[in-house]
Amino acid sequence: MPTGTIKKLVSDRGFGFIAAEDGKEYFFHRTGLDPAVNFDSLAGGEHVSFEIESSQKGPRANRIKLA
C-alpha cells in the first residue's frame, strides 16, 4: 500500500492532494477516506496510506487511512 503526506486540502469543496513517497501527486475526494478518518480533522503534512485507483481524470487515491 503506497504512503505519502497530505499536501493540500480544499475543505470547502471536499478534496485534496497527497504527495506520495514515489514522487507523484494524487487527487483524493472525501468519499475516498476510510470511515475512521474524518475529512474535517485532516491537516496538511499528515502521513497517510492509500490505494490507487483509475478514474476518468487519471489515477487517484482511495481508501485513505492515517499511517
C-alpha positions as CSV (number, residue, x, y, z in Angstrom):
1,M,0.0,0.0,0.0
2,P,1.6,3.4,-1.0
3,T,2.2,6.0,1.6
4,G,2.6,9.8,1.5
5,T,1.6,13.0,3.2
6,I,-1.4,15.3,2.8
7,K,-0.1,18.2,0.6
8,K,-3.2,20.3,0.2
9,L,-6.8,20.4,1.3
10,V,-9.7,22.3,-0.3
11,S,-12.0,21.9,2.7
12,D,-15.0,23.8,1.2
13,R,-15.0,21.5,-1.9
14,G,-14.2,18.2,-0.1
15,F,-11.0,17.2,-1.8
16,G,-7.2,17.4,-1.6
17,F,-3.9,16.1,-2.8
18,I,-1.4,13.6,-1.4
19,A,2.3,13.8,-2.1
20,A,3.3,10.1,-2.4
21,E,6.7,8.7,-1.5
22,D,7.1,7.6,-5.1
23,G,7.3,11.3,-6.1
24,K,3.8,11.5,-7.7
25,E,0.8,13.6,-6.5
26,Y,-2.6,12.0,-6.2
27,F,-6.0,13.7,-6.0
28,F,-8.5,12.4,-3.4
29,H,-12.1,13.2,-2.6
30,R,-13.6,13.0,0.9
31,T,-15.6,9.9,-0.2
32,G,-12.3,8.1,-0.7
33,L,-11.4,8.2,3.0
34,D,-11.6,5.2,5.3
35,P,-14.7,5.5,7.5
36,A,-12.5,6.0,10.6
37,V,-10.9,9.2,9.1
38,N,-12.8,12.5,9.4
39,F,-12.1,14.8,6.5
40,D,-12.7,17.9,8.6
41,S,-10.0,16.9,11.0
42,L,-7.3,16.3,8.4
43,A,-4.4,18.7,8.2
44,G,-1.6,19.3,5.8
45,G,1.5,17.2,6.5
46,E,-0.3,14.2,8.0
47,H,1.2,10.8,7.0
48,V,-1.3,8.5,5.2
49,S,-1.5,5.2,3.4
50,F,-3.8,4.7,0.4
51,E,-4.7,2.6,-2.6
52,I,-4.5,4.0,-6.2
53,E,-7.5,3.6,-8.5
54,S,-8.2,4.7,-12.0
55,S,-10.7,7.4,-12.7
56,Q,-11.8,9.3,-15.8
57,K,-9.3,12.1,-14.9
58,G,-6.4,9.7,-14.2
59,P,-5.1,7.9,-11.1
60,R,-6.5,9.0,-7.7
61,A,-6.1,7.9,-4.1
62,N,-8.8,5.9,-2.4
63,R,-9.2,4.0,0.9
64,I,-7.1,6.6,2.7
65,K,-6.0,5.8,6.2
66,L,-3.9,7.7,8.7
67,A,-0.5,5.9,8.9
